[in-house]
Amino acid sequence: MFLISKLVWIFAQPLSLAFFLVFLALIAGLLRWRILSILGAAGSALILFVTLYTTAGNLLMQGLEQRFAKPTADPDNLQCMIVLGGAFENEVNTARHGIEFNGGADRFVEALRLAQKFPQSRILVSGGDGSISGIYEGDAAASERFFPLFGVGKDRLIEERQSRTTFENAVNTKEFLASQGLSHCLLITSGFHMPRSVGIFRKLGIDIVPWPTDYRTDGQVRLGLDFTQPNLNAQNLATAIREWYGLVGYYLAGRTSELYPQ
């Protein structure tokens, strides 16, 4: 299932589909299938235009982020928090032994803030190597270097290093929580990733409080044209579509009880 999901995404992401349609148009042109060639070229151009020069990706991202609102105040007391991996540049960290972050860094910044405010809390970091090769360290391993730099002792960390997917995050986390006698933890992950994460944790009967972070939109996006930031538009559309692939796939596989949890 893990390998299949990786391969599906390689070929099903927007820019891959655009390339496939260009290739189809080229082959059809060589074979003198004029209508098919025109349709392929037009489809590729449409995908590229929507991906690069519209707010479609930001709008999809905003919808995901708004499913679970972040509480307006910190809890009165905090026993534990679960931080889902996906925030470290694992290839770079493995080679350089550093703590380089990607765009999801807010997951760990927020966890650090809460850890310092609630010194009695435990931090369960769930994240192994999600690459196909499996040769890199995961977020859990990198967190062992990150948190102590800011005064959070290793004795407060619970490292779940085996999971490669969100489903494995939840399954393995459930076992760790049971072994440590922990419950009612905050679930910290990116806002766009929260619906799928909550759906899986609910399905497994894990008692969590959604604590979204790492927002990519301002909450006021409307569908329209945007020629100012094509790279960001493409990135957000790809991220949102990938998340929707996950929502639909997990629902059809019975790993969540709701298609679009809220």
C-alpha positions as CSV (number, residue, x, y, z in Angstrom):
1,M,0.0,0.0,0.0
2,F,2.8,2.4,0.9
3,L,4.7,1.8,-2.4
4,I,1.5,2.0,-4.5
5,S,0.5,5.3,-2.9
6,K,4.0,6.7,-3.7
7,L,3.9,5.6,-7.3
8,V,0.3,6.8,-7.9
9,W,1.3,10.3,-6.7
10,I,4.3,10.4,-9.0
11,F,2.1,10.0,-12.0
12,A,-1.1,11.6,-10.8
13,Q,0.2,15.0,-9.6
14,P,-0.9,18.0,-11.8
15,L,2.5,18.7,-13.5
16,S,2.9,15.0,-14.3
17,L,-0.5,14.9,-15.9
18,A,0.3,17.9,-17.9
19,F,3.5,16.3,-19.1
20,F,1.6,13.1,-20.0
21,L,-0.9,15.0,-22.1
22,V,1.9,16.8,-23.9
23,F,3.5,13.5,-24.7
24,L,0.2,12.1,-25.8
25,A,-0.3,15.1,-28.1
26,L,3.1,14.6,-29.6
27,I,2.5,10.9,-30.3
28,A,-0.9,11.6,-31.7
29,G,0.5,14.4,-33.9
30,L,3.2,12.0,-35.3
31,L,0.4,9.5,-36.0
32,R,-1.7,12.2,-37.6
33,W,-4.5,11.9,-35.1
34,R,-5.3,15.5,-35.3
35,I,-8.2,15.7,-32.9
36,L,-6.5,13.7,-30.2
37,S,-3.4,15.8,-30.6
38,I,-5.3,19.0,-30.1
39,L,-7.2,17.7,-27.1
40,G,-4.0,16.5,-25.5
41,A,-2.2,19.9,-26.0
42,A,-5.3,21.8,-24.9
43,G,-5.7,19.6,-21.7
44,S,-2.0,20.1,-20.8
45,A,-2.2,23.9,-21.3
46,L,-5.4,24.0,-19.2
47,I,-3.8,22.1,-16.3
48,L,-0.7,24.3,-16.4
49,F,-2.7,27.5,-16.5
50,V,-4.9,26.5,-13.6
51,T,-1.9,25.2,-11.6
52,L,0.3,28.2,-12.2
53,Y,-1.9,31.2,-12.7
54,T,-5.0,30.8,-10.6
55,T,-5.9,30.6,-6.9
56,A,-7.4,27.1,-7.3
57,G,-4.7,25.5,-5.2
58,N,-4.9,28.1,-2.5
59,L,-8.7,27.7,-2.4
60,L,-8.5,24.0,-2.0
61,M,-5.8,24.4,0.7
62,Q,-8.0,26.9,2.5
63,G,-10.9,24.5,2.6
64,L,-8.7,21.8,4.2
65,E,-7.3,24.3,6.8
66,Q,-10.7,25.5,7.9
67,R,-12.2,22.1,8.8
68,F,-10.6,22.3,12.2
69,A,-10.2,25.6,13.9
70,K,-7.3,26.1,16.3
71,P,-8.5,26.7,19.9
72,T,-8.3,30.4,20.8
73,A,-6.4,29.7,24.1
74,D,-3.9,27.2,25.4
75,P,-5.2,24.3,27.6
76,D,-5.2,24.8,31.3
77,N,-3.1,21.7,31.7
78,L,-1.3,19.5,29.2
79,Q,-0.2,16.0,29.7
80,C,1.0,15.1,26.3
81,M,1.2,16.1,22.6
82,I,1.6,14.1,19.4
83,V,3.6,15.7,16.7
84,L,3.3,14.2,13.2
85,G,6.4,14.0,11.1
86,G,6.8,15.8,7.8
87,A,8.6,19.0,8.9
88,F,12.3,18.1,8.6
89,E,14.5,17.9,5.4
90,N,15.4,14.3,6.1
91,E,17.7,13.8,3.2
92,V,19.7,16.9,4.1
93,N,19.7,16.0,7.8
94,T,20.9,12.5,7.2
95,A,23.9,13.7,5.2
96,R,24.7,16.8,7.3
97,H,23.5,15.6,10.7
98,G,21.7,18.9,11.2
99,I,18.1,20.1,12.0
100,E,17.1,21.6,8.7
101,F,13.3,22.2,8.4
102,N,10.9,22.4,5.4
103,G,7.7,24.4,5.2
104,G,6.1,22.3,7.9
105,A,8.5,23.6,10.6
106,D,5.6,25.2,12.5
107,R,4.6,21.8,13.8
108,F,7.8,21.6,15.9
109,V,7.9,25.3,16.7
110,E,4.4,25.0,18.2
111,A,5.4,21.8,20.0
112,L,8.4,23.5,21.5
113,R,6.4,26.5,22.6
114,L,3.9,24.3,24.4
115,A,6.7,22.1,25.9
116,Q,8.3,25.1,27.4
117,K,5.0,26.4,28.8
118,F,4.0,23.0,30.2
119,P,7.2,21.4,31.5
120,Q,5.4,18.3,32.8
121,S,4.1,17.4,29.3
122,R,5.4,14.5,27.2
123,I,6.1,14.9,23.5
124,L,5.5,11.9,21.2
125,V,7.0,12.5,17.8
126,S,5.7,10.1,15.2
127,G,7.7,10.0,11.9
128,G,10.1,7.6,10.3
129,D,11.6,7.7,6.8
130,G,8.7,8.2,4.3
131,S,10.9,7.9,1.2
132,I,10.7,4.9,-1.2
133,S,14.4,4.1,-0.6
134,G,14.1,4.0,3.2
135,I,17.7,5.1,3.8
136,Y,17.1,8.4,5.6
137,E,16.5,9.3,9.2
138,G,12.9,10.4,10.0
139,D,11.5,13.3,12.0
140,A,11.5,11.4,15.3
141,A,15.3,10.9,15.1
142,A,15.9,14.5,14.2
143,S,13.7,15.7,17.0
144,E,16.1,14.1,19.5
145,R,18.7,16.8,18.4
146,F,16.2,19.7,18.1
147,F,14.3,19.8,21.4
148,P,17.3,19.6,23.8
149,L,18.8,22.7,22.1
150,F,16.0,24.6,23.7
151,G,16.0,23.0,27.2
152,V,13.6,20.2,26.6
153,G,15.1,17.1,28.0
154,K,15.3,13.8,26.0
155,D,13.5,12.1,28.9
156,R,10.3,14.0,27.8
157,L,10.5,12.7,24.3
158,I,8.8,9.6,23.0
159,E,10.2,8.7,19.5
160,E,8.1,6.6,17.1
161,R,10.6,6.0,14.3
162,Q,8.9,3.4,12.2
163,S,5.9,5.1,10.5
164,R,6.0,6.1,6.9
165,T,2.4,7.2,6.3
166,T,-0.3,9.0,8.3
167,F,-2.0,5.7,8.9
168,E,1.1,4.2,10.4
169,N,1.6,7.3,12.5
170,A,-1.8,6.6,14.1
171,V,-1.4,2.8,14.5
172,N,2.1,3.1,16.0
173,T,1.1,6.1,18.2
174,K,-1.8,4.2,19.7
175,E,0.6,1.5,20.9
176,F,3.1,4.0,22.4
177,L,0.3,5.9,24.2
178,A,-1.0,2.7,25.7
179,S,2.5,1.7,26.9
180,Q,3.1,5.1,28.5
181,G,-0.4,5.4,30.0
182,L,-1.1,8.7,28.1
183,S,-4.4,9.9,26.7
184,H,-6.2,13.1,25.6
185,C,-3.1,14.4,23.9
186,L,-3.0,17.3,21.5
187,L,-2.6,16.3,17.9
188,I,-0.2,18.7,16.2
189,T,0.1,18.8,12.5
190,S,-0.4,21.1,9.5
191,G,-3.9,22.6,9.1
192,F,-4.3,21.1,5.7
193,H,-3.3,17.7,7.0
194,M,-5.6,17.7,10.0
195,P,-8.8,16.4,8.4
196,R,-7.2,13.1,7.3
197,S,-5.2,12.8,10.5
198,V,-8.2,13.2,12.7
199,G,-10.2,10.8,10.6
200,I,-7.6,8.1,11.1
201,F,-7.1,8.7,14.8
202,R,-10.9,8.7,15.4
203,K,-11.3,5.4,13.5
204,L,-8.7,3.8,15.8
205,G,-10.4,5.2,18.9
206,I,-7.5,7.4,19.9
207,D,-8.5,10.3,22.1
208,I,-6.9,13.5,20.8
209,V,-7.5,17.2,20.6
210,P,-6.9,18.7,17.2
211,W,-4.2,21.4,17.3
212,P,-3.6,22.6,13.7
213,T,-0.6,24.8,12.8
214,D,1.4,25.6,9.7
215,Y,-1.3,27.5,7.8
216,R,-0.6,28.2,4.1
217,T,-3.5,30.6,3.4
218,D,-5.0,33.7,5.1
219,G,-8.5,32.3,5.2
220,Q,-9.8,34.9,2.7
221,V,-8.9,33.3,-0.6
222,R,-11.4,33.5,-3.5
223,L,-11.2,31.8,-6.9
224,G,-9.4,34.0,-9.4
225,L,-6.3,34.7,-11.4
226,D,-2.9,35.1,-9.8
227,F,0.1,35.8,-12.0
228,T,2.4,36.9,-9.1
229,Q,3.5,33.6,-7.6
230,P,3.2,30.6,-10.0
231,N,5.6,28.4,-8.0
232,L,3.6,28.8,-4.8
233,N,0.3,28.3,-6.6
234,A,1.6,25.1,-8.1
235,Q,3.0,23.9,-4.8
236,N,-0.3,24.5,-2.9
237,L,-2.4,22.9,-5.6
238,A,-0.2,19.8,-5.6
239,T,-0.3,19.6,-1.8
240,A,-4.1,20.1,-1.6
241,I,-4.7,17.5,-4.3
242,R,-2.4,15.0,-2.7
243,E,-4.3,15.5,0.6
244,W,-7.6,14.8,-1.2
245,Y,-6.1,11.7,-2.8
246,G,-5.3,10.6,0.7
247,L,-8.8,11.5,2.1
248,V,-10.6,9.5,-0.7
249,G,-8.1,6.6,-0.6
250,Y,-8.3,6.1,3.1
251,Y,-12.0,6.4,3.2
252,L,-12.4,3.7,0.4
253,A,-9.9,1.5,2.2
254,G,-11.9,1.8,5.5
255,R,-9.2,3.6,7.3
256,T,-11.5,6.5,8.1
257,S,-15.2,6.6,8.8
258,E,-15.7,10.0,7.2
259,L,-14.7,11.2,3.8
260,Y,-14.1,14.7,5.0
261,P,-13.8,14.8,8.8
262,Q,-14.6,18.0,10.7
